[in-house]
């Protein structure tokens, strides 16, 4: 796949990564317009590599050399004489994340922003707080009463 094709795919994904794609367009209900608001995150990575062939001579088998020949620097062994073709590879990946954060309610009387609360983050923060309190309570009691065996 050519690099231009990769950029075309990434640009196409970037264009569809929006709140409208995840949550729909603004809706009108009873004279009020509800507009979804979201954070949209995208991430992409790409890696390419290529190496040129190496000129090498095939060396004799280990049993056919003398100790002096083995100590003499030579070209790398193990490939046939000549140049190998270029070898390369690559890979990539990406993702899009959309998370609702609010709804804007527009009415003739007023415009109101109604945030969407993520209960799972509140629960995780509460669990972390309880663990932190338990840790310090245990350390304090250990310092006061010492460790009994």
Secondary structure by P-SEA (a helix, b strand, c coil): ccaaaaaaaaaaaaaacccccccccccccccbbbbbbbbbbbbbbbbbbbbbbbbbbbbcccccccccccccccccccccccccccccccccccbbbbbbcbbbbbcccbbbbbbbbcaaaaaaaaaaaaaaaaaaaaaaaaaaccccc
